[in-house]
């Protein structure tokens, strides 16, 4: 199968499997795992932060950040389509006891003026705003990249009002590969940020939270509290470390394949797609008169997996297991699938939970 459901579906490469098998390990809760320690050191160095902490998932990294920057009853300002808000199972409310108020963005991106328009003067009736969250690249925005100057202006506004800024940088590696802007330049705008090793980089497990050393050290207690205190975690960290050292340089290949896919889909009657919006490895497109679930089902019969993102929309994500040949086959399969899929949406059909699942 040509699996374009997500960049989380990658399998470890042979070289990565060797690195995992040969990794020196220790008890990470005691700080004794040399592979975890090296991964955290290298991650912090690449991001220009004092420290980093290895965690099992991006959701844990983001929710640790929310917990570290807030107290129960505080408010978080966040873009309406952000992963932290919509795809982390309501964790901010349950774990940190905070409320979230949404900022309407454009493909997931908002400006300093947008933020300033949301700030309220102190009032006993309102939850105090403590944290602002951004996502780069933005999943629902179609892999959109925050312009560095826009992010810097936002950071200035956040600082001026005494707030904290956290970046969900699960696909920050893609943003850097696409723009040539070093990850540390994006990271310099934020107090904390999360990065993922198991998406475009292709590791089997893991993310990291990076920031000032005192915040990360305090975060280790909360990580333990959430069940994220792993023992011989070097076996997991070794895959992430290999990915960080060897797979960042090839992300532009995924971007080229995404652009080729978008251009091919644009030539198929009945598909609406904005090629200019394809900045990284995520391709989102719509149908004029097709049920997306029906198209997904028909594509599966053609050997291609994608995810419906709504009644008439689909998302496809390129990654290290997708080749240029796979893209050609996918375009051909789409033409066949559109001939087989129903033109009318099925009565009462719902998008299955897997199609809306965040990563």
C-alpha positions in Angstrom: 0.0 0.0 0.0 1.0 3.6 -0.7 0.3 5.1 2.8 -0.4 8.8 2.7 -2.5 9.0 5.8 0.2 10.7 7.8 4.0 11.0 8.3 3.5 9.0 11.5 3.2 5.7 9.6 6.9 5.5 8.7 8.9 2.3 9.6 12.4 2.4 11.1 15.1 2.1 8.4 17.6 -0.7 8.7 20.3 1.8 9.9 17.9 3.1 12.5 17.1 -0.5 13.7 20.8 -1.1 14.1 21.2 2.1 16.1 18.3 1.0 18.4 19.8 -2.5 18.8 23.2 -1.2 19.7 22.2 1.7 21.9 23.8 2.0 25.4 21.1 2.4 28.0 20.5 3.2 31.7 17.7 4.3 33.9 16.5 7.6 32.5 14.5 8.5 35.6 17.8 8.5 37.5 19.4 10.5 34.6 21.6 7.5 33.8 20.7 6.7 30.2 23.5 8.0 28.0 21.5 7.8 24.7 18.6 9.8 26.1 21.1 12.3 27.6 22.8 12.7 24.2 19.4 13.1 22.4 18.4 15.8 24.8 21.7 17.6 24.5 21.6 17.6 20.7 18.0 18.7 20.6 18.6 21.6 22.9 21.7 22.6 20.9 19.8 22.6 17.6 16.9 24.6 19.1 19.2 27.1 20.9 17.6 26.3 24.3 19.3 25.5 27.6 17.7 22.1 28.0 15.4 19.5 26.5 13.4 16.6 27.9 12.6 13.4 26.0 8.9 12.4 26.2 6.8 9.6 24.6 4.6 11.9 22.5 4.0 15.4 21.2 0.8 15.6 23.2 2.6 15.0 26.4 5.2 17.6 25.5 2.6 20.2 24.7 0.5 19.5 27.8 3.6 19.7 30.0 4.2 23.1 28.6 0.7 24.2 29.4 1.0 22.9 32.9 4.4 24.6 33.4 3.2 28.0 32.2 -0.2 28.2 33.9 -2.2 27.6 37.1 -5.7 26.2 37.3 -8.2 28.9 36.2 -5.8 30.6 33.8 -6.5 31.3 30.2 -4.6 30.1 27.1 -5.0 32.0 23.8 -4.7 29.7 20.8 -5.5 29.5 17.2 -8.9 27.9 16.5 -7.5 24.9 14.5 -4.5 24.2 16.7 -3.6 20.6 17.7 -3.2 21.5 21.4 -6.8 22.6 21.4 -8.6 20.2 19.1 -6.5 17.0 19.0 -5.3 16.4 22.5 -8.4 15.0 24.1 -9.3 18.1 26.2 -6.1 17.6 28.2 -5.5 21.3 28.9 -8.7 21.5 30.8 -8.3 18.1 32.6 -4.6 18.2 33.4 -4.0 22.0 33.9 -7.5 23.2 34.6 -7.2 26.1 32.1 -9.7 27.5 29.7 -8.8 28.2 26.0 -10.0 31.1 24.0 -9.5 30.9 20.3 -7.9 33.4 17.8 -9.1 33.2 14.3 -6.1 32.6 12.1 -5.4 32.3 8.4 -4.2 28.8 7.7 -3.3 28.6 11.3 -1.3 31.8 11.5 -2.3 35.0 13.4 -0.6 38.3 13.9 0.4 40.4 16.9 -2.5 42.7 16.1 -4.8 39.6 16.2 -3.5 38.8 19.6 -3.7 42.3 21.0 -7.3 42.4 19.9 -8.0 39.4 22.2 -6.4 40.8 25.3 -8.6 42.0 28.1 -7.9 44.4 31.0 -7.7 42.7 34.4 -11.2 41.9 35.6 -12.4 39.6 38.4 -14.9 38.1 36.0 -12.2 36.9 33.5 -9.7 34.1 33.6 -6.2 35.8 33.6 -4.4 35.2 30.3 -1.0 33.5 30.9 0.0 31.6 27.8 -0.2 32.0 24.0 0.3 28.9 21.8 1.3 28.7 18.1 1.8 25.7 15.8 4.6 25.6 13.2 4.0 24.0 10.7 0.3 24.1 11.1 -1.4 20.7 10.4 -5.0 22.0 9.8 -3.5 24.9 7.8 -2.1 22.4 5.4 1.5 22.4 6.6 1.6 26.2 6.6 4.8 27.9 7.9 4.8 30.9 10.2 6.7 33.7 8.6 9.6 34.5 10.9 8.9 38.2 11.0 5.3 37.6 12.0 6.4 35.2 14.7 8.9 37.8 16.0 6.3 40.5 16.1 4.0 38.2 18.0 6.8 37.3 20.5 7.4 41.0 21.1 3.7 41.6 21.9 3.6 38.5 24.2 6.6 39.8 26.1 5.2 43.3 26.3 2.2 41.9 28.2 4.1 39.5 30.4 2.8 36.4 28.8 4.5 33.1 27.9 4.7 31.8 24.3 4.8 28.0 23.6 5.3 26.6 20.1 3.9 23.2 19.0 6.8 22.5 16.7 6.0 18.9 15.9 6.9 19.6 12.3 9.3 22.5 12.9 11.9 20.4 11.1 9.8 20.8 7.9 9.5 24.5 8.3 13.2 24.8 8.5 13.8 22.6 5.6 11.4 24.5 3.4 12.6 28.0 4.3 16.3 27.6 5.1 15.6 29.3 8.5 17.4 27.4 11.2 15.2 25.8 13.8 16.9 27.9 16.6 15.7 31.1 14.9 12.1 30.1 15.2 12.7 28.7 18.7 14.2 32.0 19.8 10.8 33.5 19.7 9.3 31.1 22.2 9.8 30.4 25.9 9.2 26.7 25.3 8.6 24.5 22.3 7.9 20.9 21.4 9.4 18.9 18.5 8.5 15.5 17.2 10.9 12.7 16.1 8.2 10.3 14.9 6.7 12.3 12.0 8.9 13.6 9.1 12.1 12.4 10.8 10.8 8.8 10.8 11.6 7.6 14.3 9.2 5.1 15.8 8.5 7.0 19.1 9.2 10.3 20.8 9.1 14.0 21.1 10.9 16.6 23.2 10.1 19.7 25.2 12.8 22.4 25.1 13.3 25.6 27.0 15.1 27.2 29.9 16.8 24.7 32.2 14.8 25.5 35.3 11.5 25.0 33.5 12.6 21.7 31.9 13.9 20.5 35.3 10.5 21.3 36.9 8.9 19.6 34.0 10.5 16.3 34.8 8.4 16.1 37.9 5.2 16.6 35.9 6.4 14.1 33.3 6.7 11.6 36.0 3.3 12.6 37.3 1.8 11.9 33.9 3.4 8.5 33.6 6.2 9.6 31.3 9.1 8.6 33.5 10.7 5.9 31.3 13.5 3.6 32.4 15.9 2.2 29.7 14.5 4.7 27.3 17.7 4.8 25.2 16.2 2.1 23.0 13.6 4.7 22.0 15.9 7.7 22.0 18.4 5.9 19.7 15.8 5.9 16.9 15.1 9.6 17.5 18.8 10.4 17.7 19.5 8.6 14.4 16.6 10.4 12.8 17.8 13.8 14.1 21.3 13.2 12.7 20.4 11.6 9.4 16.9 12.4 8.2 16.5 16.2 8.6 18.5 16.7 5.4 16.1 14.8 3.3 12.8 16.5 4.3 13.0 18.6 1.1 12.3 15.4 -0.9 9.0 15.0 0.9 8.1 18.6 0.1 8.9 18.0 -3.6 6.7 14.9 -3.6 3.9 16.9 -2.0 4.2 19.6 -4.6 4.2 16.9 -7.4 1.1 15.3 -5.9 -0.7 18.6 -5.7 0.1 19.5 -9.3 -1.1 16.1 -10.5 -4.4 16.4 -8.5 -4.9 19.9 -9.8 -5.2 18.4 -13.3 -8.0 16.1 -12.4 -11.5 17.4 -13.0 -13.6 17.7 -9.9 -10.7 18.4 -7.5 -10.1 21.9 -6.0 -6.6 22.5 -4.7 -4.5 25.6 -4.0 -1.1 24.6 -5.2 0.4 27.8 -3.8 -0.6 26.7 -0.3 1.6 23.5 -0.5 4.5 24.7 1.6 5.7 21.5 3.1 4.6 17.8 3.2 0.8 18.2 3.7 -1.6 18.3 0.8 -5.2 19.2 1.5 -7.8 19.3 -1.3 -11.6 19.3 -1.8 -14.1 17.7 -4.1 -16.8 19.5 -5.8 -19.3 16.6 -6.0 -17.8 13.6 -4.3 -18.2 12.1 -0.9 -14.6 12.1 0.6 -15.3 8.9 2.5 -16.3 7.2 -0.7 -13.2 8.4 -2.5 -11.0 7.1 0.4 -12.7 3.7 0.2 -12.2 3.6 -3.6 -8.5 4.7 -3.2 -7.9 1.8 -0.8 -9.1 -0.6 -3.5 -6.4 1.0 -5.7 -3.7 0.4 -3.1 -3.6 4.0 -1.8 -4.4 5.2 1.8 -5.5 8.7 2.5 -7.7 10.3 5.2 -10.9 12.1 4.9 -10.8 15.5 6.7 -14.5 16.4 6.2 -17.4 15.6 4.0 -15.7 16.7 0.8 -12.0 17.1 1.8 -9.0 14.8 2.0 -5.5 15.1 3.5 -2.4 13.4 2.1 1.0 13.5 3.8 4.3 12.6 2.1 7.2 11.1 4.1 10.4 9.1 3.8 8.6 5.9 2.7 7.0 7.7 -0.3 8.9 7.9 -3.6 8.3 9.9 -6.8 7.0 6.7 -8.4 4.5 6.4 -5.6 3.2 9.9 -6.4 2.7 8.9 -10.0 0.8 5.8 -9.0 -1.3 7.8 -6.5 -2.4 10.3 -9.2 -3.4 7.4 -11.5 -5.3 5.8 -8.6 -7.2 9.0 -7.9 -8.4 9.1 -11.4 -9.7 5.5 -11.1 -11.2 6.2 -7.7 -13.2 9.2 -8.8 -14.8 7.0 -11.4 -15.8 4.5 -8.7 -16.8 6.9 -5.9 -20.4 8.1 -5.5 -21.2 11.6 -6.6 -23.6 12.2 -3.8 -22.6 12.1 -0.2 -23.9 8.9 1.5 -27.0 9.7 3.6 -26.0 10.0 7.2 -22.4 9.2 6.6 -19.9 10.4 9.2 -16.2 10.9 8.9 -14.7 8.0 10.8 -12.7 8.9 13.9 -9.4 7.8 12.2 -9.9 10.5 9.5 -10.0 13.3 12.0 -7.3 11.9 14.2 -4.5 14.4 15.0 -0.8 13.6 15.3 
